[in-house]
Amino acid sequence: MEYRGMKKWRPFATLPEQYIGLQEIIDKQVEVTQPVLTEEQMEQINFTLIEALHTNKQVYLTYYKQGQYITETGFIQFVDSLGGLFVFIDDVFELKNKMRLSELIDVRLA
């Protein structure tokens, strides 16, 4: 049996521009600015990354991305302090992520 004349009712489908604009406003409200870390905090992060790398301990990484703080758990595979990069393998997908040290807010051993 086929219903040609019936369309599924979608209340917001007729207002996509307003909806997108509203979503942008909501997104901006939850945005935060990236904190500026002290030299001591940056040294501590670097030290913890290197310790986690050498001991193969799991870490909690908190980093800044597109106006939000994101925390993930995983393992450090490589640290390039001079280049300002590190490689992190996340627990969920076990994917390698190359990240900038400058994006980090906090690192703690799990």
Protein Blocks (a to p, Z undefined) as FASTA:
>chain_A
ZZfkbccddfklmmmmmmmmmmmmmmmmmpccdddddfklmmmmmmmmmmmmmnopacdd
dddeehiacddddddfbdcfknopacdddfklopacdddfklpmbdcdZZ
